[in-house]
């Protein structure tokens, strides 16, 4: 059996956009520090990728919604 502990994260879709960005910034600072444990690197990279995808999705959806609103004004 593996002694590796799985990190438990709140699903990205359950975070606000600001919470997701804050978590991404925290992960980035950790990865850039000397404190980043190589055993956590893959999990942190997976999490960062998940958060980036969720943020990108929300930005695209918001952009589309704003364009639709502005199009109605013209």
N, C-alpha and C positions, 0 to 999 in steps of 0.2 A: 504494500500500500504506500501511497505517496504521502509525505508529510506536508506537501504544498497546501497552503490555505488559499481557498478561492476568495477573492475580494468580492464583496457584495455592494453593488451600486444601485442607486435609485434609477429605474428606467429613464432614459433620456427624455422620452415623450412625456414623463410626469414632472419634469423640471420646467421652470419658466425659462425664457430665453436668457435672462440675466443670470440665473443660477447656472445654466449650462456654460455660459461664457466664463463665469467666475471659476467653475470647476476646471475648465480648459486652461485657464491662466494658472491655477494651482498646479495642475499636472505639468505644465510647461516649466514652471519654476522648479518643481521637484526633479524633472528630467535634466535640467541644466545644472543642478546642484551636485555636490559630491555625495549627497545623502541618498541618491537614487540607487536602490538595490537592484542589481542586475536580474534578480529573480522576479522582480515586479515589473520589469521593463515591458515585457510582452503584454501583460494585463493593462498597464497604463496606456500603451499604444493602442490597444483595442478600444479602450474606453474613450480615448481622445478621438479616434476615428468615428465612433458612434455619436459622440457629442457634436463633432463637426458636421456630420451628415444631418443630424436633427436641426442644428442651427441653419444650415444651408436650406433645408426644406422649408423652414419657417420664413426665412428671408424671401425665398421665391414666392411662397404663398402670399406674403404681405405685399410684395411688389405687384403681383397680379391683381390683388384686391384694390390696391391704390390706383393702379392703371384703370381698372374698371370704374372706380369712383370718378376719377378725373375725366374719363371718356364720356361719362354721363353729363358732365358739366358743359361739354362742348356741343 
